[in-house]
Amino acid sequence: MLAVFARERDWESFHSPRNLLLALSIGEVGELSEIFQWRGEDQLSDVLLYLVRLADVRNVNLGEAALEKLRKNASKYPVDSMKLKYPLHCKN
């Protein structure tokens, strides 16, 4: 839906990976950090939409990439070893 939205408005020329990344890092994430307590939902949505658009432009399937990252992290940081390292942060 987001790709169609951008295409219908002829925004594709503005949506280079660099421009989308700058919009995310300088614009939306900065705004989210600054005013999170007042408009958190709107800003989180903006960050998500820019990220989805960036992934689309770079031909990255975010769902698959996120699942793969979770699998890697689960292997890298097994629950039992984390509980031993950080016992104050674990609830039993």
Backbone as CSV, one residue per row, in Angstrom:
resi,resn,N_x,N_y,N_z,CA_x,CA_y,CA_z,C_x,C_y,C_z
1,MET,0.825,-1.198,0.000,0.000,0.000,0.000,0.865,1.257,0.000
2,LEU,1.953,1.211,0.763,2.811,2.391,0.867,3.516,2.673,-0.455
3,ALA,3.950,1.632,-1.159,4.599,1.821,-2.455,3.616,2.439,-3.449
4,VAL,2.394,1.974,-3.457,1.367,2.529,-4.339,1.090,3.984,-3.964
5,PHE,0.977,4.257,-2.695,0.746,5.614,-2.193,1.828,6.558,-2.714
6,ALA,3.089,6.150,-2.603,4.206,6.982,-3.059,4.204,7.118,-4.583
7,ARG,3.940,6.021,-5.273,3.940,6.044,-6.736,2.846,6.960,-7.265
8,GLU,1.651,6.899,-6.695,0.535,7.732,-7.141,0.827,9.225,-6.988
9,ARG,1.700,9.568,-6.079,2.025,10.973,-5.816,3.346,11.401,-6.466
10,ASP,3.918,10.501,-7.267,5.212,10.762,-7.917,6.298,11.106,-6.907
11,TRP,6.302,10.417,-5.791,7.300,10.650,-4.751,8.520,9.758,-4.914
12,GLU,8.488,8.816,-5.857,9.573,7.849,-5.959,10.929,8.515,-6.181
13,SER,10.951,9.621,-6.912,12.229,10.297,-7.141,12.791,10.901,-5.854
14,PHE,11.940,11.155,-4.884,12.381,11.710,-3.599,12.733,10.616,-2.592
15,HIS,12.337,9.390,-2.885,12.491,8.295,-1.931,13.717,7.441,-2.229
16,SER,14.853,8.076,-2.384,16.097,7.305,-2.501,16.393,6.730,-1.110
17,PRO,17.150,5.652,-1.035,17.503,5.118,0.287,18.120,6.184,1.189
18,ARG,18.988,7.016,0.628,19.636,8.071,1.422,18.605,9.051,1.988
19,ASN,17.693,9.521,1.140,16.683,10.474,1.598,15.763,9.874,2.655
20,LEU,15.374,8.621,2.461,14.509,7.971,3.444,15.232,7.777,4.768
21,LEU,16.495,7.399,4.700,17.277,7.228,5.922,17.448,8.554,6.654
22,LEU,17.719,9.621,5.904,17.847,10.941,6.538,16.524,11.377,7.164
23,ALA,15.431,11.137,6.466,14.124,11.490,7.021,13.861,10.731,8.316
24,LEU,14.274,9.473,8.343,14.115,8.668,9.557,14.999,9.165,10.683
25,SER,16.294,9.248,10.409,17.256,9.514,11.484,17.248,10.960,11.959
26,ILE,17.164,11.888,11.055,17.201,13.298,11.447,15.809,13.812,11.786
27,GLY,14.829,13.368,11.023,13.482,13.886,11.200,12.650,13.128,12.200
28,GLU,12.138,11.994,11.762,11.109,11.314,12.541,11.600,10.745,13.866
29,VAL,12.737,10.090,13.883,13.233,9.517,15.139,13.591,10.631,16.119
30,GLY,14.155,11.726,15.599,14.447,12.880,16.451,13.187,13.459,17.067
31,GLU,12.153,13.606,16.242,10.874,14.108,16.756,10.291,13.157,17.785
32,LEU,10.397,11.870,17.499,9.874,10.874,18.431,10.568,10.984,19.778
33,SER,11.871,11.134,19.747,12.632,11.255,20.988,12.256,12.517,21.745
34,GLU,12.074,13.596,21.007,11.812,14.893,21.626,10.427,14.993,22.250
35,ILE,9.428,14.476,21.556,8.057,14.702,22.031,7.277,13.411,22.264
36,PHE,7.983,12.347,22.549,7.353,11.042,22.700,6.190,11.069,23.687
37,GLN,6.342,11.741,24.767,5.298,11.688,25.797,3.996,12.364,25.379
38,TRP,4.050,13.230,24.358,2.823,13.920,23.955,2.185,13.310,22.718
39,ARG,2.965,12.927,21.726,2.393,12.417,20.483,3.081,11.131,20.057
40,GLY,3.293,10.244,20.947,4.040,9.031,20.667,3.462,8.175,19.554
41,GLU,2.155,8.012,19.524,1.547,7.145,18.516,1.746,7.694,17.113
42,ASP,1.534,8.979,16.915,1.721,9.569,15.587,3.163,9.441,15.134
43,GLN,4.089,9.732,16.006,5.495,9.688,15.630,5.956,8.256,15.399
44,LEU,5.503,7.312,16.199,5.856,5.912,15.970,5.349,5.450,14.605
45,SER,4.154,5.880,14.242,3.609,5.534,12.931,4.455,6.122,11.817
46,ASP,4.889,7.363,11.971,5.747,7.986,10.960,7.050,7.210,10.791
47,VAL,7.666,6.837,11.908,8.915,6.078,11.860,8.689,4.746,11.149
48,LEU,7.605,4.069,11.488,7.295,2.783,10.859,7.103,2.946,9.355
49,LEU,6.348,3.960,8.944,6.082,4.148,7.526,7.356,4.461,6.745
50,TYR,8.224,5.298,7.290,9.498,5.570,6.613,10.350,4.305,6.526
51,LEU,10.367,3.529,7.589,11.151,2.298,7.596,10.614,1.297,6.579
52,VAL,9.291,1.154,6.508,8.678,0.250,5.536,8.993,0.716,4.120
53,ARG,8.922,2.018,3.889,9.219,2.553,2.556,10.693,2.333,2.195
54,LEU,11.589,2.558,3.143,13.011,2.327,2.909,13.257,0.855,2.560
55,ALA,12.635,-0.034,3.292,12.786,-1.466,3.016,12.261,-1.796,1.621
56,ASP,11.146,-1.207,1.249,10.570,-1.441,-0.069,11.519,-0.969,-1.172
57,VAL,12.069,0.216,-1.009,12.993,0.765,-1.998,14.247,-0.097,-2.116
58,ARG,14.680,-0.687,-1.008,15.887,-1.529,-0.995,15.567,-3.007,-1.248
59,ASN,14.306,-3.308,-1.535,13.876,-4.694,-1.792,14.175,-5.623,-0.621
60,VAL,13.881,-5.154,0.570,14.067,-5.943,1.789,12.696,-6.332,2.325
61,ASN,12.503,-7.621,2.571,11.274,-8.088,3.193,11.460,-7.944,4.702
62,LEU,10.865,-6.913,5.276,11.062,-6.630,6.704,10.590,-7.758,7.606
63,GLY,9.481,-8.368,7.259,8.976,-9.468,8.080,9.981,-10.610,8.163
64,GLU,10.479,-11.025,7.011,11.474,-12.102,6.982,12.770,-11.674,7.657
65,ALA,13.207,-10.446,7.402,14.456,-9.959,8.003,14.340,-9.903,9.523
66,ALA,13.190,-9.454,10.020,12.998,-9.368,11.468,12.983,-10.754,12.106
67,LEU,12.293,-11.701,11.471,12.269,-13.064,12.009,13.658,-13.683,12.018
68,GLU,14.410,-13.456,10.948,15.779,-13.987,10.895,16.637,-13.356,11.985
69,LYS,16.486,-12.061,12.215,17.247,-11.376,13.258,16.883,-11.923,14.639
70,LEU,15.603,-12.185,14.879,15.184,-12.776,16.157,15.793,-14.156,16.347
71,ARG,15.829,-14.951,15.269,16.444,-16.280,15.365,17.927,-16.169,15.707
72,LYS,18.624,-15.248,15.034,20.052,-15.053,15.311,20.266,-14.592,16.751
73,ASN,19.447,-13.656,17.210,19.592,-13.150,18.579,19.273,-14.230,19.613
74,ALA,18.295,-15.066,19.315,17.954,-16.147,20.251,19.128,-17.110,20.391
75,SER,19.811,-17.349,19.291,20.978,-18.227,19.337,22.163,-17.547,20.024
76,LYS,22.331,-16.288,19.751,23.457,-15.522,20.307,23.277,-15.237,21.800
77,TYR,22.044,-15.039,22.215,21.737,-14.684,23.606,20.718,-15.655,24.187
78,PRO,21.102,-16.890,24.477,20.151,-17.860,25.036,19.617,-17.401,26.400
79,VAL,18.375,-17.705,26.647,17.687,-17.246,27.858,18.451,-17.619,29.123
80,ASP,18.853,-18.861,29.236,19.503,-19.306,30.474,20.798,-18.560,30.759
81,SER,21.593,-18.299,29.745,22.848,-17.593,29.994,22.601,-16.122,30.306
82,MET,21.542,-15.561,29.779,21.229,-14.163,30.075,20.719,-14.013,31.506
83,LYS,19.953,-14.979,31.961,19.448,-14.930,33.332,20.592,-15.039,34.331
84,LEU,21.610,-15.795,33.990,22.767,-15.911,34.878,23.590,-14.637,34.869
85,LYS,23.687,-13.977,33.733,24.462,-12.751,33.622,23.765,-11.558,34.245
86,TYR,22.458,-11.505,34.091,21.692,-10.323,34.505,20.528,-10.728,35.408
87,PRO,20.817,-11.289,36.579,19.722,-11.844,37.424,18.752,-10.775,37.938
88,LEU,19.171,-9.534,38.082,18.272,-8.507,38.592,17.198,-8.116,37.601
89,HIS,17.439,-8.363,36.324,16.494,-7.964,35.294,15.524,-9.064,34.906
90,CYS,15.644,-10.212,35.514,14.795,-11.343,35.149,13.743,-11.563,36.224
91,LYS,12.535,-11.812,35.758,11.447,-12.118,36.679,11.182,-13.604,36.625
92,ASN,11.145,-14.258,37.761,10.871,-15.698,37.799,9.490,-15.951,38.303
